[in-house]
Amino acid sequence: SWLDNSRNSITVFKCNTMRIVLVGLHGGQEMQEHTAEGVISVQLLEGHIVFAADGKEKKLVPGNMITLHEKIPHSVTAMEDSVFLLIMALKK
């Protein structure tokens, strides 16, 4: 649950070609560097996160969106309790 873990996520929609996930990340927590098999977009709904990829960091505030091609290593750090929408395009 949200109170017991550093993050929580809920899959809002899933089909063969797309996945939409609502992610909550507590302040000070990091989703360590990883890759995605498809193109992704991250839209911050609440809080403040730092999205890092390809040696660059982008600070996101509510309403900001960032996109990234598949297989690029990236990480997300929450500067405060934050909620974002992750949309991933999946290959058939």
C-alpha positions in Angstrom: 0.0 0.0 0.0 1.0 3.7 -0.4 1.7 4.1 3.3 4.0 1.1 3.6 6.1 1.3 0.4 8.3 3.9 -1.4 5.9 3.8 -4.4 2.6 2.4 -5.6 1.2 1.9 -9.0 -2.2 1.1 -10.6 -2.6 -0.1 -14.2 -5.4 2.1 -15.5 -5.5 0.6 -19.0 -3.8 -2.3 -20.8 -4.1 -3.8 -24.3 -1.7 -5.3 -26.8 -0.3 -2.0 -27.9 -0.5 0.4 -24.9 -0.3 0.5 -21.1 -1.3 3.4 -18.9 -0.1 3.3 -15.3 -0.8 5.8 -12.5 2.4 5.9 -10.3 2.8 7.4 -6.8 6.3 8.0 -5.5 7.1 9.3 -2.0 9.4 12.3 -1.7 13.1 11.4 -1.7 12.5 8.0 -3.4 14.0 7.0 -6.7 13.0 4.6 -9.4 16.5 3.5 -10.2 17.8 3.5 -13.8 15.9 1.1 -16.0 14.7 0.8 -19.6 11.3 0.4 -21.3 10.6 -1.8 -24.2 8.4 0.8 -25.9 8.2 4.6 -26.3 7.0 6.2 -23.1 5.5 9.4 -21.9 5.4 10.7 -18.3 3.0 13.4 -17.3 3.3 14.7 -13.8 -0.1 15.2 -12.1 1.0 16.2 -8.6 4.3 16.9 -6.8 7.8 17.5 -8.3 10.0 14.9 -10.0 13.4 14.8 -11.7 13.5 12.6 -14.8 17.0 11.7 -15.8 18.0 10.1 -19.2 21.0 10.2 -21.4 23.1 12.2 -18.9 20.5 15.0 -18.7 18.0 15.9 -16.0 14.6 17.5 -16.5 12.6 18.9 -13.5 8.9 18.3 -14.0 6.1 20.2 -12.2 2.4 19.4 -12.5 1.1 19.5 -16.0 4.6 18.9 -17.6 5.1 15.9 -19.9 8.2 14.2 -21.2 8.6 11.5 -23.8 11.4 9.0 -24.4 12.2 6.4 -27.1 12.4 2.7 -26.2 15.4 1.1 -24.5 16.9 4.4 -23.3 18.1 4.1 -19.6 16.3 6.5 -17.4 15.4 7.1 -13.7 12.8 9.1 -11.8 13.4 10.8 -8.4 10.6 12.4 -6.4 11.5 15.7 -4.7 8.2 15.4 -2.8 5.3 13.0 -2.7 4.4 12.9 -6.4 1.9 11.2 -8.8 2.5 10.8 -12.5 0.8 9.0 -15.4 3.1 6.7 -17.4 2.0 5.8 -20.9 3.9 3.1 -22.7 3.5 2.1 -26.4 4.0 -1.6 -26.8 5.0 -3.5 -29.9 2.7 -6.2 -31.1 
